[in-house]
Amino acid sequence: MSANASANSFQALVRLLRYARGYRRRIVAATTCSIINKLFDIAPEILIGVAIDVVVNQERSFVARAGFETAQEQIFVLAVLTFFIWAGESLFEYLYQILWRNLAQRLQADMRLDTYEHAQRLDMAYFESKSSGQLVATMNDDVNQLERFLDGGANSLVQVGVTVVAVGAVFFFISPLIALLAFTPIPLIIWGAFYFQRKAGPLYADVREKVGDLASRLSNNLSGIATIKSFTSEAREAERLRQVSEAYVEANRRAIRVSSAFIPVIRMAILAGFLATFTVGGMMALRGDLNVGAYGVLVFLTQRLLWPLTGLAEVIDLFERAMASTRRILDLLAVPITVRDRSDRPLAGPVRGEVSFEDVSFHYEASGVGVEGVSLTVPAGNTLALVGATGSGKSTLMKLLLRFYDPEAGQVRIDGQPIADVSLHSLRQAIGLVSQDVYLFEGTVRDNIAYGRPEASEAEVVAAARTAEAWEFIQALPQGLDTQVGERGVRLSGGQRQRLSLARALLKDPPILVLDEATSAVDNETEAAIQRSLAKIGHGRTVIMIAHRLSTIVHADEIVVIEGGRVAERGTHDELLEKGGRYAAQWKVQTGALAASEAIV
């Protein structure tokens, strides 16, 4: 179990209050209403004792001293007070419920948004080391767990504290001896609460981890449902899900076992306090040492004091679950961002599109692979093609250009400006990326093409689709541009998704276009269509292509072969064929003139 999982829950509460300092007025208002409501809630027990005193002592009662001489007047006064007390209790119960619940809604909404916005700014390395299911569980289920505590648990904690203080004051005013007897179980109850809190805290942290594992398994399986079906692995995947689900059940069972033991222990402590008040107070009343009305107040208030403490177990259970979730949320918010954004310095325009890598080195922490000492310059308006074996470092250079990562050494420049010194927004606005793994968002064809420019007119959307040679198939769709593409574009073919991705990048109209294996997963017809599109869009913009199909890059201004993270060869298509090196060998393989074992890939 991690150090965070065993961290003290009260430290998590302090962190939460520090995060929620902007909600301080709302918290104070909700807490105030809870306190007033509980004071009104206690008052009827006191009035019952006063009423008994009126019936027994009549003209000598406590109320008679206030100027109400007859018993009838006193009963009438008590009735009026009871009405206002119950009305006040109802009013402030309405107010505290409104305030706490609205606070819970507002805080959980803001926390979820803050967490998501922070996650968006995190480095790509973080997402490569964390499962999407864990992140979704943190932003959704953990935030909801905190909301459930604020909806009811926070008010309960406040009211238990008010009950102990207010009832204790009444007890000590009436009879210090009985007060001591009635309060004797409270230290045991508080000790029990802290003991179970310490026991339950790590257990609920484990529960939250298991929730994340379960969400991750469900997310992965639903995303890969086609693969599961094609390999007839339904039974195996169901068994894996059962195992993860059982682990979650077992984690909950351990937590429940601890939390459930709290109530019986507290119930016996409460019984001891009640019996002490009932017996000793009764003896004192019989001897005349205690007013009968006061004895009634003590008996009723003992229950009012001690019985709510049985609910402390449930509140602590809710509190522990919420603090376990809070730690996960705030730990995510505390993840440092290493790719810093210089939001105050935009990329100087107009951007011509010259790209240069100057002795750039970078290695992935997990695998150690990357690029070493790469120096390349792409003049504005030129086309550069990168080829090489899988894992040689081609895509790494593109990730460095987009500042998904920062190089360990060297610099990347656009138009002579170090990209580390400009805002991420202006940098990435200048680059259009068409990736091999096309991601389409659930929505319409129009929404996906206009993703980079939501304000684009329909004419601009259609023009981008035509240029990407996507307009013909779009017209054939049932609702044309308004056709729903489904989750991740599942209702479209691979070639259709690829052309929409190209249209999306074109509508953005960037001075630099990056094509990362954009034609590797499409058929020959789609490849030819994309090639025709590239011939149109290459004019006036810098194009950087990563390709395995060498037929798609023969017209590039320069081709660079990357091997082991270093530049192995460079030149035009004809120059590289004349050299007879790695590129020439791969070209012969793809044209059927050489054995595949001698190729680059």
C-alpha positions, -999 to 999 in steps of 0.1 A, spaced: 0 0 0 14 35 -9 24 61 16 -6 82 4 -29 54 12 -18 53 49 -17 91 53 -37 105 81 -73 114 71 -72 146 90 -42 157 69 -64 150 39 -92 171 55 -67 200 60 -56 197 24 -93 198 13 -100 229 34 -70 246 20 -82 238 -15 -118 250 -6 -107 283 9 -126 301 -19 -158 284 -5 -152 297 31 -183 319 33 -205 290 21 -189 266 46 -194 291 75 -230 298 65 -238 261 62 -221 253 95 -239 282 113 -273 269 101 -264 234 113 -254 247 147 -286 267 151 -308 238 139 -292 215 165 -297 241 193 -334 242 183 -335 204 182 -322 201 217 -347 227 231 -378 206 231 -363 182 256 -356 211 279 -392 223 275 -405 189 284 -386 191 317 -399 226 322 -435 214 315 -431 186 341 -419 213 366 -450 234 358 -473 205 364 -456 194 396 -448 228 412 -473 251 394 -471 286 410 -436 277 424 -423 265 390 -393 279 371 -417 296 346 -436 313 374 -404 332 383 -407 349 349 -440 365 359 -465 339 346 -483 331 378 -510 305 369 -502 271 355 -525 277 326 -505 308 316 -473 289 319 -486 260 297 -497 286 271 -462 302 271 -446 268 267 -469 260 238 -459 293 221 -422 286 227 -426 251 214 -442 264 182 -414 289 175 -387 263 184 -401 237 160 -406 264 133 -370 276 138 -357 240 137 -376 234 104 -364 266 89 -327 261 97 -329 224 87 -342 236 53 -314 262 51 -285 239 61 -297 212 37 -298 238 8 -264 252 18 -246 219 23 -260 203 -8 -254 233 -30 -219 235 -16 -214 198 -24 -226 203 -59 -205 234 -66 -174 220 -50 -176 186 -68 -182 203 -101 -153 227 -97 -130 200 -83 -138 177 -113 -132 206 -137 -99 216 -119 -87 180 -119 -95 176 -156 -79 209 -166 -48 200 -146 -47 165 -162 -49 181 -197 -18 201 -189 2 171 -176 30 157 -196 24 129 -220 47 107 -199 22 108 -171 -6 94 -193 17 67 -206 23 55 -170 -13 57 -158 -44 38 -170 -73 59 -183 -96 39 -160 -78 51 -129 -80 87 -140 -117 84 -149 -123 68 -115 -106 97 -97 -124 125 -117 -158 108 -114 -162 83 -87 -138 98 -62 -153 133 -67 -188 118 -62 -177 101 -30 -166 135 -16 -200 150 -27 -218 123 -7 -199 132 24 -207 169 20 -243 162 13 -249 147 48 -218 136 66 -203 171 72 -236 183 88 -237 153 110 -202 158 123 -210 195 131 -242 186 149 -226 158 170 -201 184 182 -228 209 190 -248 183 208 -219 173 231 -211 210 240 -247 222 244 -260 193 263 -229 192 284 -235 228 294 -271 220 305 -259 189 324 -232 208 344 -256 236 351 -282 212 366 -260 186 382 -222 184 379 -223 149 394 -247 135 369 -229 153 341 -197 135 350 -215 102 350 -233 108 317 -201 120 300 -180 91 312 -187 70 280 -178 99 257 -140 94 259 -145 58 251 -167 67 222 -142 93 209 -113 68 214 -133 42 195 -140 67 167 -103 75 163 -93 38 166 -117 27 139 -107 58 118 -70 47 119 -80 11 111 -104 21 83 -83 48 66 -59 25 48 -87 0 40 -107 27 22 -77 38 4 -74 3 -9 -111 3 -19 -105 34 -40 -76 18 -57 -97 -13 -65 -124 10 -79 -99 25 -103 -87 -10 -113 -123 -20 -120 -130 12 -141 -98 6 -160 -107 -30 -168 -142 -20 -180 -129 9 -201 -103 -13 -218 -126 -41 -225 -154 -19 -239 -128 -1 -261 -115 -34 -274 -149 -52 -278 -142 -59 -315 -109 -77 -306 -126 -96 -278 -153 -108 -302 -130 -117 -330 -108 -139 -307 -139 -153 -290 -124 -142 -257 -157 -132 -240 -155 -159 -213 -119 -152 -205 -125 -114 -203 -156 -120 -182 -134 -141 -158 -108 -113 -156 -135 -88 -148 -149 -111 -122 -115 -113 -105 -111 -75 -105 -147 -72 -92 -141 -98 -65 -109 -79 -54 -131 -48 -50 -157 -67 -31 -130 -82 -8 -115 -47 -2 -149 -34 8 -155 -65 30 -124 -57 50 -134 -21 54 -170 -30 64 -157 -56 89 -139 -28 108 -166 -1 105 -194 -25 115 -177 -33 148 -179 3 159 -217 5 165 -220 -24 190 -191 -11 211 -206 24 211 -241 11 219 -228 -5 251 -210 27 261 -242 47 256 -262 22 277 -237 27 306 -241 65 304 -279 63 302 -282 39 331 -260 61 353 -281 92 346 -314 72 350 -304 56 383 -284 82 401 -307 111 389 -337 91 400 -323 85 435 -315 122 438 -350 132 427 -365 108 453 -344 123 480 -354 158 470 -319 167 460 -330 172 424 -360 189 409 -384 165 392 -385 186 361 -347 188 360 -345 150 363 -368 148 333 -346 171 313 -315 150 322 -331 117 312 -343 131 279 -311 149 272 -290 118 279 -306 101 250 -303 133 229 -266 134 238 -256 97 235 -279 81 209 -267 104 180 -232 91 187 -243 57 173 -246 74 140 -210 85 144 -199 51 130 -218 58 97 -204 93 96 -169 82 102 -174 55 75 -185 82 51 -157 105 62 -130 78 56 -143 70 22 -144 107 13 -109 114 27 -95 84 7 -111 99 -24 -98 134 -14 -62 121 -12 -65 107 -47 -80 138 -61 -55 162 -45 -26 139 -53 -36 142 -89 -38 180 -87 -3 179 -71 13 161 -99 40 185 -113 39 198 -148 74 197 -163 66 210 -198 61 246 -187 39 269 -207 52 304 -215 16 317 -221 28 353 -221 50 348 -252 32 338 -284 51 325 -314 60 355 -335 39 358 -366 34 354 -394 48 319 -390 68 309 -421 73 273 -410 111 267 -408 117 238 -384 151 230 -369 163 203 -345 197 214 -331 217 185 -315 185 172 -299 186 143 -274 158 126 -255 151 92 -239 119 77 -225 122 70 -188 106 36 -190 124 21 -220 155 43 -224 150 45 -262 147 79 -279 169 101 -301 205 111 -296 222 142 -311 198 147 -340 203 179 -360 178 186 -389 165 217 -406 134 219 -427 133 252 -447 99 269 -447 76 255 -474 97 223 -479 87 187 -473 108 165 -451 103 127 -449 115 106 -420 119 68 -425 133 41 -403 125 10 -383 97 10 -357 111 25 -325 140 43 -342 129 77 -330 109 92 -359 77 99 -339 97 110 -309 110 140 -330 74 149 -338 65 147 -301 94 170 -293 82 194 -320 48 196 -304 63 198 -270 46 167 -257 81 163 -242 110 186 -237 145 175 -250 172 166 -224 197 184 -246 196 206 -276 168 228 -289 139 227 -313 132 260 -331 105 273 -354 115 303 -375 146 306 -353 126 308 -321 132 282 -294 98 266 -289 104 262 -252 102 300 -249 68 304 -265 32 296 -255 20 260 -261 -12 274 -276 6 294 -303 30 266 -309 4 239 -314 -19 263 -334 10 265 -359 11 227 -363 -14 204 -378 -11 167 -368 -25 138 -388 -16 106 -369 -17 70 -378 -40 63 -348 -69 86 -358 -91 97 -329 -125 110 -339 -148 124 -312 -184 112 -308 -205 137 -328 -211 145 -364 -188 146 -393 -190 184 -393 -181 185 -356 -149 165 -362 -137 184 -393 -143 217 -375 -127 205 -342 -98 229 -346 -119 258 -358 -155 254 -343 -164 288 -358 -157 277 -394 -184 282 -419 -200 253 -438 -183 264 -470 -149 262 -453 -157 227 -439 -167 215 -473 -136 230 -489 -113 212 -464 -132 180 -470 -128 184 -508 -91 190 -505 -87 159 -483 -107 140 -509 -133 132 -482 -163 151 -497 -174 123 -521 -179 97 -493 -194 123 -470 -221 131 -495 -229 94 -497 -235 92 -459 -271 91 -447 -271 126 -433 -240 140 -450 -220 163 -427 -246 157 -400 -240 120 -399 -230 107 -364 -196 90 -365 -200 70 -333 -175 66 -305 -140 70 -318 -155 71 -353 -165 35 -352 -192 39 -379 -167 49 -405 -140 29 -422 -103 33 -415 -97 52 -448 -127 75 -441 -115 83 -406 -80 90 -420 -94 115 -446 -115 132 -420 -84 136 -399 -66 152 -428 -96 175 -434 -95 185 -398 -59 194 -400 -64 213 -432 -93 234 -419 -70 245 -391 -47 258 -420 -14 255 -401 19 266 -416 34 233 -405 17 199 -412 29 167 -396 19 134 -411 27 105 -387 22 73 -407 -9 89 -422 -12 63 -449 1 32 -432 -33 17 -424 -53 26 -455 -59 8 -488 -43 17 -521 -73 38 -532 -73 59 -500 -35 62 -502 -38 76 -537 -65 100 -526 -43 112 -497 -13 116 -520 -34 138 -544 -44 158 -513 -8 162 -502 2 174 -537 -24 202 -533 -17 212 -497 21 210 -497 25 243 -515 32 272 -492 35 251 -460 61 230 -443 53 193 -444 70 167 -422 61 131 -431 68 99 -412 63 70 -435 69 33 -440 55 33 -475 83 49 -495 62 54 -525 44 82 -506 76 102 -501 95 100 -533 88 137 -541 100 150 -506 126 177 -507 147 157 -483 144 122 -469 161 113 -436 167 78 -424 167 74 -386 184 44 -371 188 38 -334 178 74 -326 204 89 -349 205 102 -385 218 74 -406 212 88 -441 198 119 -457 191 132 -492 166 132 -520 150 100 -532 173 97 -562 204 106 -541 196 79 -515 191 53 -542 224 61 -557 241 57 -523 228 21 -521 224 22 -484 195 14 -460 170 35 -479 179 18 -512 176 -16 -497 141 -8 -484 131 6 -517 141 -26 -534 121 -46 -509 90 -26 -515 94 -28 -552 100 -66 -549 137 -65 -559 153 -76 -526 147 -100 -497 129 -85 -468 156 -95 -443 180 -69 -458 155 -40 -454 153 -12 -429 121 -26 -413 
